[in-house]
Each structure stands twice: as structure tokens, then as C-alpha cells.
Amino acid sequence: MSETRAALADVEYRLQVHRQNAANSPEAILKRKEGELAAARGELDRLNKVQPPDKVMLSAARGRIRDLEEYIKAMRQQMAAGSS
């Protein structure tokens, strides 16, 4: 019985490590950043409809989008260089 519990605990631990590694993989990080970029673009669209426009918020949203685009571009280049 205790061997079964030990084996189950070992499998659960390995699964947890696998999930953590998968969540931290470059592909997973890229996917999260692409989601953040889509959300930031949606926020910019929403801010563009606000009257009167909040120039500070619009500038911050544009800066966030620019930063995310640069990050995603660099990450894709790094992933492409690593797979070559």
C-alpha cells in the first residue's frame, strides 16, 4: 500500500514539474505575450472611443503595445535562431 502511495506521489510530482516546465517554455510565454498584446490593442481601441481623449492613457497604451511587439519580435527571432 505504501509503495502505491509513493509511486502515486512520484507521478504527481513529475506531472507538476512537467506542467511548470511547459508553462515556462518559450512557446507558452510567447502565447501569453500575444494574448497580452491583443488585450492591449483592445484597451487602445476602447480608449480611442473615450471623449474627451485621455492623452496620457493613450500614450501609455501605445507604449505598452510597442513594448510587447518588440518583445514578441525578439522572442520569435531567438526561437528561430535556436531551431536552426
C-alpha positions as CSV (number, residue, x, y, z in Angstrom):
1,M,0.0,0.0,0.0
2,S,2.7,2.5,0.9
3,E,4.6,1.6,-2.3
4,T,1.4,2.5,-4.3
5,R,1.2,5.8,-2.4
6,A,4.9,6.5,-3.0
7,A,4.5,5.7,-6.7
8,L,1.5,8.0,-6.9
9,A,3.3,10.8,-5.2
10,D,6.2,10.4,-7.6
11,V,3.9,10.6,-10.6
12,E,2.1,13.6,-9.2
13,Y,5.4,15.4,-8.6
14,R,6.6,14.6,-12.1
15,L,3.4,15.9,-13.6
16,Q,3.7,19.1,-11.6
17,V,7.3,19.6,-12.8
18,H,6.2,18.9,-16.4
19,R,3.4,21.5,-16.1
20,Q,5.7,24.1,-14.7
21,N,8.3,23.4,-17.5
22,A,5.5,23.6,-20.1
23,A,4.2,26.9,-18.6
24,N,7.7,28.4,-18.8
25,S,8.5,27.1,-22.3
26,P,9.3,29.8,-24.9
27,E,6.2,28.8,-26.8
28,A,3.9,29.2,-23.8
29,I,5.5,32.6,-22.9
30,L,5.1,33.8,-26.5
31,K,1.4,32.7,-26.4
32,R,0.8,34.6,-23.2
33,K,2.5,37.7,-24.6
34,E,0.4,37.6,-27.7
35,G,-2.7,37.4,-25.5
36,E,-1.4,40.5,-23.6
37,L,-0.8,42.3,-26.9
38,A,-4.4,41.5,-28.1
39,A,-5.7,42.8,-24.8
40,A,-3.6,46.0,-25.0
41,R,-4.9,46.6,-28.5
42,G,-8.4,46.2,-27.3
43,E,-7.7,48.7,-24.5
44,L,-6.3,51.1,-27.0
45,D,-9.5,50.8,-29.1
46,R,-11.6,51.4,-26.1
47,L,-9.5,54.5,-25.1
48,N,-9.8,55.9,-28.6
49,K,-13.6,56.0,-28.2
50,V,-13.5,57.9,-24.9
51,Q,-14.4,61.6,-25.2
52,P,-12.5,63.7,-24.4
53,P,-9.5,61.6,-25.2
54,D,-7.1,60.9,-22.3
55,K,-3.8,61.6,-23.9
56,V,-1.7,60.1,-21.1
57,M,-3.7,56.9,-21.1
58,L,-3.5,56.7,-24.9
59,S,0.3,57.2,-24.8
60,A,0.7,54.6,-22.1
61,A,-1.4,52.1,-24.1
62,R,0.6,52.8,-27.3
63,G,3.9,52.4,-25.3
64,R,2.7,49.0,-23.9
65,I,1.8,47.8,-27.4
66,R,5.1,48.9,-28.8
67,D,7.0,47.1,-25.9
68,L,5.0,43.9,-26.4
69,E,5.5,44.0,-30.2
70,E,9.3,44.4,-29.7
71,Y,9.4,41.6,-27.1
72,I,7.4,39.2,-29.3
73,K,9.6,40.0,-32.3
74,A,12.8,39.4,-30.4
75,M,11.5,36.2,-28.9
76,R,10.4,34.9,-32.3
77,Q,13.9,35.7,-33.7
78,Q,15.5,34.0,-30.7
79,M,13.3,30.9,-31.2
80,A,14.0,30.8,-34.9
81,A,17.8,31.1,-34.3
82,G,17.6,28.3,-31.7
83,S,15.7,25.9,-34.0
84,S,18.1,26.4,-36.9
